[in-house]
Amino acid sequence: MGISHYALLATLFTTHPGAARVDRAVEAIVDRGVIVEMIVRCQNGTAIMSYSKIERRYCTPQFECFSNLDVTIRRSCGE
């Protein structure tokens, strides 16, 4: 198999934990292998954050990274 064929085998998994409970901040999770993208609910809309499985850090859309999920959600939402 050539390298281009391996791209088709990449893992892509999406879940919607916010659909089960309205008080959850995380609305959707997209697993892209070493990076997880999260759509979080804010007071004024949503924000897309990322989590590095290698570095074990959450990053805001403004590229600020923290090890604490709650801090990252607050910073992503502009709080």
Residue pairs with C-beta under 8 A, 6 or more apart in sequence:
10 32
10 33
11 31
11 32
11 33
12 30
12 31
12 32
13 29
13 30
13 31
14 28
14 29
14 30
14 31
15 28
15 29
16 27
16 28
16 29
17 24
17 26
17 27
17 28
17 29
18 24
18 25
18 26
18 27
18 28
18 41
19 27
24 41
25 40
25 41
25 73
26 38
26 39
26 40
26 41
27 39
27 40
27 41
27 46
28 38
28 39
29 36
29 37
29 38
29 39
30 36
30 37
30 38
34 52
34 53
34 54
35 50
35 51
35 52
35 53
36 50
36 51
36 53
37 48
37 49
37 50
38 48
38 49
38 50
38 51
38 58
39 46
39 47
39 48
40 46
40 47
40 48
40 49
40 73
40 76
40 77
42 76
42 77
42 78
43 77
44 77
44 78
47 60
47 61
47 73
47 76
47 77
48 61
49 58
49 59
49 60
49 61
49 72
49 73
49 76
50 58
50 59
51 57
51 58
51 59
52 59
52 65
55 65
56 67
57 65
57 66
57 67
58 65
58 66
58 67
58 68
58 69
58 72
59 65
59 66
59 72
60 66
60 72
60 75
60 76
61 76
62 75
62 76
64 72
64 75
65 72
66 72
66 75
